[in-house]
């Protein structure tokens, strides 16, 4: 699994779950909007593009990023 960094140095996994083109239906089914296929969370297509929310992760807007499991704050 490939990991990329956004402009704020936050690491993001390059999977369907982090893609701008993913859609999630009410029943939880994940759809790739570019290919119009049902896909799994870790699926990645050649047209992957980081979602807007993840592109902005790490900006100084008052939020924090916590380490999974320990809840230790790693980015203020």
N, C-alpha and C positions, 0 to 999 in steps of 0.2 A: 504494500500500500504506500503510495507516494504522499509525502507531506510537503506543503508549500507554506510560505510566510506571506502575510498581508503586508501592507505598507507600514503597519505599526508593530511589526515583528512578532505577531501572534501566529503560532503554527496552526495550520488547518489541514485536516486530512482531505485528500483529493478523492472524494466518493460522492455518490448521488445525494447523500444527506446534506452535503455542503454546497450543492449546485444551485445556481440561479434558476435553472430550467425545471426543477423538480416541482411537482404538485402532489399534494396529499389529499386524498378524498376523505369524506366523512367517516368511512369505514376503516381508514388507516392505510388503504392501498396507495402505494407510491407510483406515480406516473411520470415518465420522462416527457416533457412537453415538446421537445424537439423531435423525438422519435415516435411519440404516441404509443408507448409500450409500458406495460406493468413491469416494474423493476424492483430489485432488492436494494436495501439500504447501502450496501457496499459496492453496488454496480457503478461503473464509471464509463462514460462514452467519450469519444474524441471531441465533442462539443462542450465539455465541462467548462463551467465558468463560475467563479466564486460568487456566492450570494451577496447581496448588498449588505446584509446584516453582518456577515463575517468580514467583508472588506472594511467595515467601520469598527470592528472589534479592536479594543485597545485605545481608542480615542479618549482624551481626557474630558469625558462628559459626566463624570460623577459615578459611573458604574465601576465594578471591580470584576476581575477574573480570579476564580478560586481553583486551587488544585483539587482534582477529583479525589474523593476518598477522605482527605484530611480537612478539606474546606479552608486550607491556608490561603490567604490572599497573596497572589503572585504578581498581579498588575493592578495598580490603583487608578 
